[in-house]
Amino acid sequence: MAAAAAGMRVFLEVRRRLQSALLILGEPKERGMPMDISLAPCSLRVKTPEGCTELQLPAEVRLVPSSCRGLQYVPGDGLHLRVQVQAEPNDTKLISVFNQSSQAQGCCTFYCQSCGEVVIRNRKLLRVLPLPSENWGALVEEWCCHPDPFADKPLHPQENDCFIGDSFFLKPKANTKVICKRCKVMLGETMSSETTKFYITEIIIQPSERNFSIIPRSQFVQNVIAQCLVELSSARSTFRFTIQGHDGKVYILLWLLNSDSLVIESLGSSKSIKKFPLLEDTLKADSSSAWNAVKVLYQPCIKNRNEKLSSAWESDISIHSLTLPSATCLELLLILSRNNATLPPSLRSVNSFQVAFLKMEPLEPRHPLPGRQLSRPEASVLHGGQSSQTQEPELQNKSIAWKL
């Protein structure tokens, strides 16, 4: 195969439900250069005097070359055209972030996702249950034909219960942050003497017999947030979200556009392109040529930006709020901004909103943490930003709330 065309860019977004795709062929360095484009069901080839770029499609996607339509030139982007595809439904079974019942088997170890430090070791979770929504009382009144059996009755979790959800009923006391001893990342908050709340973006729970393996931070955050948006949009019939920090400040306004996108991109840097540079740190030698992703619109709200729009969204009861550590909110904003910057210019904005893709796939560890076994170190919990070694029996009597 000939060398890749220097500077040639190919961008393909496949919509599985619509069975269609948008193809963008970037401009060569020299305008007016002749270009030969060949579409086959399993591949795309662009040939210029400078060389040849070939994009191999994943096995579950096939183009229909005879269906090409809407060919147009867009300044700054290159050639746009639409084509029908035969794309198999995404049947990958993603582990629900709000339903981890499989974890309630055997002993589990809680790790800091950022660095792999053990937070809780060999914890036996007897039950893993979803947290009720913040409006569960009103729903009971609407749907029950008899007096509310739960009226004025507090929730009483049992010992070694783990609750997972995006809401919480207890307010933490001051200076009760749970912070990783090694990397100083905020993992959660101590809600009471018997309950600890962990943020789902900061913690990984694995069977104790399995060694911890690192997942790139950007990949993990994208996957968790993407799954949450999809699940909450389905459960609550909402597509707009505010991302706020634990400090109560709103950092991002998010609007979920679709969850059936499959994105393939080539920057023309190799003979046969099997890389996806849109999601930066997920690339490796054996990486797939395409990623399932959710497409979102977003507005940053830092430094007093979009104050009026943010205030309007906060007062709208149809918009759902997700609370994360403030540092994670900034991480997510950086991920969105970097993804947006890699898109073709014409796709980067819709009206006043910016566009980005969040990768959504099963989390497969890349490699184990070098030189260290992490299955049995002492558990460490930090309060108020200062380290304190905590004996495991003190943690065994707590219920765990795993919060988004």
Buried (B, 14 or more C-beta within 10 A) or exposed (E): EEEBBBBBBBBBBBBBEEEBBBBBBBBBEEEEEEBEBEBEEEEBBBBBEBBBBBBBBBEBBBBBEEBBEEEEEBEEBBBBBBBBBEBEEBEEEBEBBBBBBEBBEEEBBBBBBBBBBBBBBBBEBEEBBBBBBBEEEEEBEEEEEEEEEBEEEEEEBEEBBBBBBBBBBEEBEEEBBBBBBBEBBBBBBBBBEEBBBBBBBBBBBBEBEEBBBBBBBBBBBBBBBBBBBBBBBEEBEBBBBBBBBBEEEBBBBBBBBBBBBBBBBBBBBBEBBBBBBBBBEBEEEEBBBBBBBBBBBBBBBEEEEBEEBBEEBEEEEEBBBBBBBBBBBBBBBEBBEBBBEBBBEEBBEEEEBBBBBBBBBEBEBBEBBEEEEBBEEEBBBBBEEEBEEBEEEEBEEBBBBBBB
